[in-house]
Amino acid sequence: MNEEMAETVALQALGWLVADQELLDVFLGSTGASVEDLRANAGSRETALAVLDFLVMNDEWVESVSRAQNWGNDTVLTARAVLLGEAGMQWT
């Protein structure tokens, strides 16, 4: 996955997130962001990472967004790693 694809994954995940008002409220509460902040910064790397970081806190959220977007369950984690610059890192 390249950076452009990872950004697309994050934007699609954001779209999925905002469609669920209850979960969106949890996200906004945990980040301190407002709906206006989210609108103004939806395309930023920081927002993309915030969305992906939030989702990976709960396996059910990852599975739900992955199912809804027809992704593999590793797509969210891979996109997050790419945006963090961790893709290709080898941990030993």
C-alpha positions as CSV (number, residue, x, y, z in Angstrom):
1,M,0.0,0.0,0.0
2,N,1.3,3.4,-0.9
3,E,0.6,6.8,0.9
4,E,-2.2,7.8,-1.5
5,M,-4.0,4.5,-0.9
6,A,-3.5,4.9,2.8
7,E,-5.0,8.4,2.7
8,T,-7.9,7.0,0.7
9,V,-8.4,4.3,3.3
10,A,-8.4,6.9,6.1
11,L,-10.9,9.1,4.3
12,Q,-13.2,6.2,3.7
13,A,-12.9,5.2,7.3
14,L,-13.8,8.7,8.3
15,G,-16.9,8.5,6.1
16,W,-17.9,5.3,7.8
17,L,-17.2,6.9,11.2
18,V,-19.3,10.0,10.7
19,A,-22.2,7.8,9.5
20,D,-22.4,6.4,13.1
21,Q,-23.4,9.4,15.3
22,E,-22.8,7.5,18.5
23,L,-19.3,6.4,17.5
24,L,-18.6,9.8,16.1
25,D,-19.4,11.3,19.4
26,V,-17.0,8.9,21.1
27,F,-14.3,9.9,18.6
28,L,-14.9,13.6,19.1
29,G,-14.8,13.2,22.8
30,S,-11.6,11.2,22.8
31,T,-9.8,13.7,20.5
32,G,-11.2,16.9,21.7
33,A,-12.1,17.9,18.2
34,S,-15.4,19.4,17.1
35,V,-17.4,18.6,14.0
36,E,-16.2,21.9,12.5
37,D,-12.6,20.9,13.2
38,L,-13.2,17.6,11.5
39,R,-14.7,19.3,8.5
40,A,-11.9,21.8,8.2
41,N,-9.2,19.1,8.6
42,A,-10.7,16.0,7.0
43,G,-7.9,15.7,4.4
44,S,-5.0,16.2,6.8
45,R,-2.5,13.5,7.7
46,E,-3.2,14.3,11.4
47,T,-6.9,13.7,11.0
48,A,-6.2,10.5,9.0
49,L,-4.0,9.2,11.7
50,A,-6.4,10.2,14.5
51,V,-9.2,8.3,12.7
52,L,-7.1,5.2,12.2
53,D,-5.6,5.3,15.7
54,F,-9.1,5.6,17.1
55,L,-10.4,2.6,15.1
56,V,-7.5,0.3,16.1
57,M,-8.4,0.7,19.7
58,N,-11.3,-1.7,19.2
59,D,-11.2,-4.8,17.1
60,E,-15.0,-4.7,16.5
61,W,-14.6,-1.2,14.9
62,V,-11.9,-2.5,12.7
63,E,-13.9,-5.5,11.7
64,S,-17.0,-3.3,11.1
65,V,-15.4,-0.7,8.9
66,S,-13.5,-3.5,7.0
67,R,-16.7,-5.3,6.4
68,A,-18.5,-2.1,5.3
69,Q,-15.7,-1.1,2.9
70,N,-15.0,-4.7,1.7
71,W,-11.4,-4.6,3.0
72,G,-9.3,-7.2,4.6
73,N,-9.1,-6.8,8.4
74,D,-5.4,-5.7,8.1
75,T,-6.2,-2.7,5.8
76,V,-6.7,-0.2,8.7
77,L,-3.4,-1.3,10.4
78,T,-1.5,-1.3,7.1
79,A,-2.8,2.2,6.2
80,R,-1.9,3.5,9.7
81,A,1.7,2.0,9.3
82,V,2.1,3.6,5.9
83,L,1.0,7.1,7.2
84,L,3.3,6.7,10.2
85,G,6.2,5.8,7.9
86,E,6.4,2.4,9.6
87,A,5.6,0.3,6.5
88,G,8.5,-2.0,5.7
89,M,10.1,-1.6,9.1
90,Q,11.5,-4.9,10.4
91,W,11.1,-5.6,14.1
92,T,13.3,-8.3,15.6
